Amino acid sequence: MVQTRRTTSRRGGVRGALATAAAAASLLAGSLTVAGPARAEAAQLTSDPAACPAAIGDKASCYTGRDANGAYYAMAIPKDWNGDLVVHAHGGPDLGDASDPARSVEDLDRWSVMVDEGYAWAGSSYRRGGYGTRMGAIDTENVRRQFVAEFGTPGRTFLHGQSWGGDVAAKTLEMYGDRRGPYDAALLTNGVLAGGSRGYDYRVDLRVVYQYYCDNLPRPTEPQYPLWQGLRADSTLTTTGFRARLRECTGYDQAPAERTALQQRNLDDILAVTKIPERTLESHLRFSVFTFRDIVHKRLGGRNPFTNTGVRYEGSHDDKALNAGVERFTADPTAERDLSYDSDLTGKVEIPVLTMHAIDDPTAFVEHESAYRMTLEEADRDHHLVQTFTRESEHSGLSTSEYANSIAQLAKWAGTGKRPSPRSIAATCEDFDRTYGTGCFYDPGFRPSSYASRVEARPGGRDWPAMTAGQERRWSRIDGVGIAP
């Protein structure tokens, strides 16, 4: 039962009634702690009414604010609220220094289907840009507490995360979710569920293979640096300049007829070796340049968390020359540990988790789901997991009908305890497609190949989880472990 449903105007009467809720939230913040640098902070009563995004319009009351850690957030309560809450973890990571006040509002607009389906919605922009999965989890939990402090405890609370936000939501679930609450279930869509210590290995490979063929990041005339850095800390290279270098080497954004023979061969070799789709080559390489710089220089103090020693690169016109000439490096064990502690998953799941993933996702390859399933299997928690797959080829958004169907089936599972099957979930989608008309593309019989079938495994990289629960406990006792919020 919903304790409080304040869906009418909250200035005056509601604001005056918040003191008790604020005190309760403060006590809650003190009781929900985890080892290491992962404590959520008490909610701050700073929300203000705001105009709802265009996709929502006047169907809900919307609020924005900023929490004690500097994270902007947005919340919405439908006029016909069903009493439940969806807490959203956004993807990225964005690379700005500060929290972006627009990000959570944009995500509310993008996933307005949750509000259309009657759910309240809350999402954080996180306190800063840059990498930090546990930071995102703490800020996601904080926005849930903010909602409770201002509007009361929802009937049920569901986590949702997409892309890197899928990793953030899965980490939030492991840090704060158990049978006693506060989360009832989680929906992870197109998630980066292999975590950070292995989940970016294909971008490590892209970074070194690109440099072997193109030799322009850096150019021979520029200061040199190891490629695991992504980019020098003091580099002034812009995304525009980066794209110009990629175009110079591969003609990636030109018609095939406009490319030189060398550009076409470079492009063919890079794509064949890395198995990265041509249409997302630029975004993957951009991540391996600018986000790697953030991870290495800003989050890990210049230490290297990546390795490609022993990796055999295949598929080029001359594999022998490629493997002889590509740059090699081995991770600093402490950097690898800190990235793993921050972003890898242990499988410590106690509530229903439903995933939905596009089979041809060009960014977070569908094989991430195999890594996640193996992680939960090893932890003997796979009975909490149902995975669904769709015949779609986009990363940033799936069919609206499928999102509506997914949250409805997840809520039913959480309410009845009856675990659905991929086939039963697919069968109910047409009911929602009559409303949204965006199509249902489920493939109930699909099962992804192993993660190692898509990304060359490093030593020990075929076994999951990448971080065991025991490792997490041991590492949590080390002062300063992980990535600082």
C-alpha positions in Angstrom: 0.0 0.0 0.0 1.2 3.5 -0.8 1.9 5.4 2.4 1.6 8.9 0.8 0.4 9.9 -2.6 1.0 13.6 -3.0 0.1 14.1 -6.6 -1.6 17.5 -6.1 0.0 20.8 -5.6 2.7 20.4 -3.0 3.5 24.1 -2.1 2.0 25.1 1.2 0.3 22.0 2.6 2.7 19.5 1.2 5.8 21.5 1.9 4.6 22.1 5.5 4.1 18.3 6.0 7.6 17.3 4.9 9.5 17.6 8.1 8.5 14.1 9.3 9.4 12.6 5.9 12.7 14.4 5.9 13.6 13.0 9.3 12.6 9.5 8.2 14.8 9.9 5.1 17.7 11.0 7.2 17.4 8.0 9.4 17.1 5.8 6.4 20.2 7.3 4.9 22.1 6.3 8.1 20.8 2.7 8.0 21.6 1.9 4.4 25.3 1.9 4.3 27.9 -0.3 2.5 31.5 -0.9 3.0 34.0 1.4 1.3 33.2 4.7 -0.3 29.6 3.9 -1.2 27.4 5.6 1.4 24.3 7.4 0.2 23.6 10.8 1.7 20.4 12.0 3.3 17.8 13.5 1.0 17.8 17.3 0.8 14.4 19.1 0.4 15.3 21.3 -2.5 12.9 20.3 -5.2 11.0 22.9 -7.1 8.1 22.6 -9.5 9.2 22.5 -13.1 7.7 22.4 -16.6 7.4 18.8 -17.7 9.3 17.7 -20.9 7.3 17.9 -24.1 6.6 14.2 -24.2 4.8 14.4 -20.9 3.2 17.8 -21.1 0.4 18.2 -18.6 0.0 14.5 -17.8 2.1 14.8 -14.7 3.6 17.2 -12.1 7.3 17.6 -12.6 10.0 18.7 -10.1 13.7 19.4 -10.3 16.4 20.0 -7.7 20.0 19.4 -6.7 21.1 17.1 -3.9 23.7 17.6 -1.2 26.5 16.2 -3.4 25.7 18.6 -6.3 23.8 16.1 -8.4 20.9 17.6 -10.3 17.8 15.4 -10.6 14.3 15.4 -12.0 11.1 13.7 -10.8 7.6 13.3 -12.2 4.3 12.1 -10.7 1.5 11.3 -13.1 -1.9 12.8 -12.4 -3.2 9.2 -12.5 -0.4 7.8 -10.4 -0.5 4.0 -9.9 1.5 4.4 -6.6 4.7 2.9 -7.9 8.1 4.5 -8.7 10.7 3.9 -11.4 14.2 5.1 -10.5 16.3 5.6 -13.6 20.1 5.4 -14.0 21.4 7.2 -17.1 24.0 6.0 -19.5 27.2 7.6 -20.7 29.3 8.5 -18.9 29.1 12.2 -19.8 32.5 13.9 -19.5 31.7 17.3 -18.2 33.3 18.3 -14.9 30.0 19.1 -13.1 26.5 17.7 -12.9 24.4 18.5 -16.0 21.0 19.9 -15.0 19.6 19.0 -18.4 20.5 15.3 -18.4 17.9 14.0 -16.0 15.2 16.1 -17.7 16.2 14.8 -21.1 16.0 11.2 -19.8 12.6 11.8 -18.3 11.5 13.0 -21.8 13.1 10.0 -23.4 11.5 7.4 -21.1 8.2 9.2 -20.7 6.5 5.9 -21.4 7.0 5.1 -17.7 4.9 8.1 -16.8 2.4 7.2 -19.5 2.0 3.8 -17.9 1.2 5.4 -14.5 4.6 5.3 -12.8 6.2 8.1 -10.9 9.8 8.7 -12.2 13.0 9.9 -10.6 16.4 10.2 -12.1 19.8 11.7 -11.2 22.2 13.5 -13.5 25.0 12.3 -11.1 27.2 14.7 -9.1 29.8 15.1 -11.9 30.7 13.9 -15.3 33.3 11.2 -16.0 33.5 7.6 -15.0 32.3 6.3 -11.7 29.8 3.5 -11.6 29.5 3.4 -7.8 29.2 7.1 -7.8 26.2 6.8 -10.2 24.7 4.1 -7.9 25.0 6.3 -4.8 23.4 9.2 -6.6 20.7 7.0 -8.0 19.9 5.8 -4.5 20.0 9.4 -3.3 17.3 10.4 -5.7 15.1 7.6 -4.5 15.5 8.8 -1.0 14.7 12.3 -2.2 11.4 11.1 -3.6 10.5 9.3 -0.4 11.3 12.3 1.7 9.0 14.5 -0.3 6.2 12.3 -1.5 6.2 9.3 0.8 7.2 5.7 0.3 5.8 4.3 -3.0 3.9 1.0 -3.2 6.8 -0.6 -5.1 10.1 0.8 -6.5 11.7 -0.4 -9.7 15.2 0.3 -11.0 15.8 1.0 -14.7 19.1 1.5 -16.4 20.1 1.6 -20.1 23.6 1.3 -21.6 26.2 2.2 -19.0 23.2 3.1 -16.9 22.4 -0.7 -16.9 25.7 -1.3 -15.2 25.0 1.6 -12.7 21.5 0.2 -12.0 22.9 -3.4 -11.6 25.5 -2.0 -9.2 22.8 0.0 -7.3 20.9 -3.3 -7.0 23.9 -5.1 -5.5 24.8 -2.2 -3.2 21.3 -1.4 -1.8 18.8 -4.0 -3.0 17.7 -7.1 -1.1 14.5 -8.9 -0.2 13.7 -6.3 2.4 13.9 -3.4 0.0 14.0 -0.6 -1.0 13.8 -2.0 -4.5 11.4 -4.5 -5.7 12.8 -5.4 -9.1 15.1 -4.1 -11.9 14.8 -3.6 -15.6 18.2 -3.4 -17.5 18.0 -2.5 -21.2 20.9 -2.7 -23.6 23.1 -2.8 -20.6 26.9 -2.7 -20.4 26.7 -5.8 -18.1 30.2 -7.1 -18.5 31.4 -4.3 -16.2 34.4 -2.1 -16.7 37.4 -4.3 -16.3 36.4 -6.5 -19.3 33.5 -4.6 -20.9 35.8 -2.2 -22.7 38.4 -4.6 -24.0 37.1 -4.3 -27.5 37.7 -0.6 -27.3 41.2 -1.2 -26.0 41.7 -3.4 -29.1 40.2 -0.7 -31.4 42.6 1.9 -29.9 45.7 0.0 -30.7 44.5 -1.4 -34.1 43.5 2.1 -35.2 46.9 3.5 -34.3 48.7 0.7 -36.1 46.9 1.6 -39.4 46.5 5.3 -39.0 49.4 6.5 -36.9 47.7 9.9 -36.3 46.6 9.6 -32.6 49.3 10.7 -31.9 51.1 11.7 -35.1 54.8 10.9 -35.3 55.5 14.6 -35.0 53.5 15.0 -31.8 54.4 14.1 -28.2 54.1 10.3 -27.8 52.1 8.6 -25.0 51.1 5.0 -24.3 47.8 4.2 -26.0 46.2 2.9 -22.8 46.0 6.5 -21.7 43.5 7.2 -24.5 44.9 10.7 -24.9 47.5 12.8 -23.1 46.2 14.5 -20.0 47.1 17.9 -21.4 46.0 17.3 -25.0 43.9 20.1 -26.5 42.4 17.7 -29.2 38.7 18.4 -29.7 36.0 16.0 -30.9 36.0 17.9 -34.2 39.8 17.5 -34.6 39.4 13.8 -33.6 36.8 13.2 -36.3 39.0 14.9 -38.9 41.8 12.5 -38.1 39.5 9.5 -38.3 38.2 10.8 -41.7 41.8 11.4 -42.9 42.7 7.8 -42.3 39.5 5.9 -43.2 37.0 8.2 -44.9 34.5 6.8 -42.4 31.8 9.4 -43.1 32.2 9.5 -46.8 30.6 7.5 -49.5 32.8 4.5 -50.5 33.3 6.0 -54.0 34.9 9.1 -52.4 37.4 7.1 -50.3 40.9 6.5 -51.5 42.1 2.9 -51.9 44.2 3.2 -48.7 41.3 4.7 -46.7 39.1 1.8 -47.7 41.7 -0.8 -46.8 42.3 0.8 -43.5 38.6 0.9 -42.7 38.1 -2.7 -43.8 41.0 -3.9 -41.7 40.0 -2.0 -38.6 36.3 -3.2 -38.8 37.3 -6.8 -39.6 39.7 -7.1 -36.7 37.7 -5.4 -34.0 34.2 -6.6 -35.1 32.9 -3.1 -34.6 30.0 -2.0 -36.9 31.0 0.7 -39.3 28.2 3.0 -38.2 29.5 3.1 -34.6 33.2 3.2 -35.4 33.4 6.9 -34.5 31.6 6.6 -31.2 33.6 3.5 -30.0 36.9 5.2 -31.0 35.9 8.4 -29.3 35.2 6.5 -26.1 38.6 4.8 -26.4 40.2 8.3 -26.7 38.4 10.7 -24.5 36.7 8.4 -21.9 39.9 6.3 -21.5 41.7 9.6 -20.8 39.1 10.4 -18.1 39.4 6.9 -16.6 43.2 6.8 -16.5 44.1 10.4 -15.7 41.2 11.7 -13.6 40.0 8.5 -11.9 43.1 6.3 -11.6 45.9 8.8 -11.1 47.6 7.9 -14.3 47.7 4.1 -13.7 46.8 1.7 -16.5 43.8 -0.7 -16.0 44.0 -2.3 -19.4 45.9 -5.1 -21.0 46.3 -6.6 -24.5 49.3 -8.7 -23.9 48.9 -12.0 -25.7 45.9 -11.0 -27.7 45.9 -12.4 -31.2 44.4 -9.9 -33.7 42.9 -11.6 -36.8 40.9 -10.7 -39.9 43.2 -8.1 -41.6 44.9 -8.4 -44.9 48.2 -9.1 -43.1 47.7 -10.5 -39.5 51.3 -11.3 -39.1 52.4 -7.7 -39.6 49.6 -6.4 -37.5 50.4 -8.6 -34.5 54.1 -7.8 -34.8 53.5 -4.0 -35.0 50.6 -3.3 -32.7 51.3 -1.7 -29.3 51.2 -4.0 -26.3 50.8 -3.3 -22.6 49.9 -4.9 -19.3 47.7 -3.5 -16.7 48.8 -2.1 -13.3 47.2 -4.6 -10.9 46.0 -1.8 -8.5 44.4 0.1 -11.4 42.7 -3.1 -12.7 41.5 -3.8 -9.1 40.1 -0.2 -8.7 38.2 -0.3 -12.0 36.9 -3.7 -11.2 35.8 -2.7 -7.8 34.0 0.3 -9.2 32.2 -1.3 -12.1 32.2 -5.1 -12.1 29.2 -7.1 -10.9 29.3 -10.0 -8.4 25.8 -11.4 -9.2 24.6 -10.7 -5.6 21.0 -10.4 -6.7 18.0 -11.1 -4.5 15.1 -9.6 -6.4 13.7 -10.0 -9.9 15.8 -8.7 -12.8 14.5 -8.5 -16.3 16.8 -7.6 -19.2 16.0 -6.5 -22.7 18.7 -6.3 -25.3 18.7 -5.6 -29.1 20.3 -8.5 -30.8 22.2 -6.2 -33.2 23.0 -3.5 -30.6 26.0 -1.8 -32.3 27.4 -0.3 -29.0 26.8 -2.6 -26.1 27.1 -5.9 -27.9 24.4 -8.5 -27.0 27.2 -10.7 -25.7 27.2 -8.5 -22.6 24.1 -10.5 -21.6 26.1 -13.8 -21.6 28.6 -12.3 -19.2 25.8 -11.2 -16.9 24.0 -14.6 -17.0 27.2 -16.4 -16.2 27.9 -14.0 -13.4 24.5 -14.7 -11.8 24.8 -18.5 -12.5 28.2 -18.6 -10.7 26.6 -16.8 -7.7 23.6 -19.2 -7.8 21.3 -16.3 -8.4 20.2 -16.9 -12.0 16.7 -17.9 -10.8 16.2 -14.1 -10.3 17.0 -13.3 -13.9 14.9 -13.4 -17.1 16.6 -12.2 -20.3 14.7 -11.0 -23.4 16.1 -10.2 -26.9 14.7 -8.2 -29.7 15.4 -8.1 -33.4 16.4 -4.5 -33.3 19.7 -2.8 -34.2 19.7 0.4 -32.1 21.4 1.1 -28.8 20.0 4.3 -27.5 16.3 3.4 -27.7 14.1 0.3 -28.2 10.5 0.1 -29.1 8.2 2.1 -26.8 5.7 -0.8 -26.8 8.5 -3.1 -25.5 9.4 -0.8 -22.7 5.8 -0.5 -21.6 5.4 -4.3 -21.8 8.7 -4.9 -19.9 7.8 -2.7 -17.0 4.3 -4.3 -16.8 5.7 -7.9 -16.8 8.4 -7.0 -14.3 5.8 -5.5 -12.0 3.6 -8.6 -12.4 6.6 -10.8 -11.5 7.4 -8.7 -8.5 3.8 -8.8 -7.3 3.0 -12.4 -7.8 6.4 -14.1 -7.5 5.7 -16.0 -10.7 8.7 -15.8 -12.9 7.8 -15.2 -16.6 9.5 -16.7 -19.6 10.9 -14.8 -22.6 8.0 -16.4 -24.6 5.3 -15.2 -22.2 6.7 -11.7 -22.2 6.8 -11.6 -26.0 3.2 -12.8 -26.0 1.9 -9.8 -24.1 3.6 -7.1 -26.1 0.8 -6.7 -28.7 -1.5 -5.4 -25.9 0.8 -2.4 -25.5 1.5 -2.0 -29.2 -2.2 -1.2 -29.7 -1.5 1.9 -27.7 2.0 2.9 -28.8 2.2 1.4 -32.3 6.0 1.1 -32.3 6.2 -2.6 -32.9 7.1 -5.8 -31.0 10.3 -7.5 -32.1 11.0 -10.2 -29.5 12.9 -13.3 -30.5 12.1 -15.7 -27.6 14.4 -18.4 -28.9 17.5 -16.3 -29.2 20.5 -16.9 -26.8 23.7 -14.9 -27.3 27.1 -16.5 -27.7 29.7 -16.1 -25.1 31.4 -12.8 -24.5 34.7 -14.3 -25.5 33.2 -15.1 -28.9 33.0 -11.3 -29.6 35.9 -10.0 -27.6 39.3 -11.7 -27.4 39.6 -12.9 -23.8 42.6 -11.8 -21.7 44.1 -14.3 -19.3 41.4 -15.6 -17.0 38.8 -13.6 -18.9 36.6 -16.5 -19.8 35.4 -17.1 -16.3 32.7 -15.0 -14.6 32.1 -13.0 -12.5 34.9 -10.6 -13.2 34.8 -9.7 -9.5 33.6 -12.2 -6.9 31.7 -11.2 -3.8 34.7 -12.3 -1.7 37.0 -10.0 -3.7 34.6 -7.2 -3.3 34.6 -7.7 0.5 38.4 -7.9 0.7 38.9 -4.9 -1.5 36.4 -2.8 0.4 38.7 -2.9 3.4 41.5 -1.2 1.5 41.6 2.5 2.1 40.9 4.5 -1.0 40.0 1.5 -3.2 38.0 2.1 -6.3 37.1 5.4 -8.0 36.3 8.4 -5.9 32.8 9.9 -6.3 
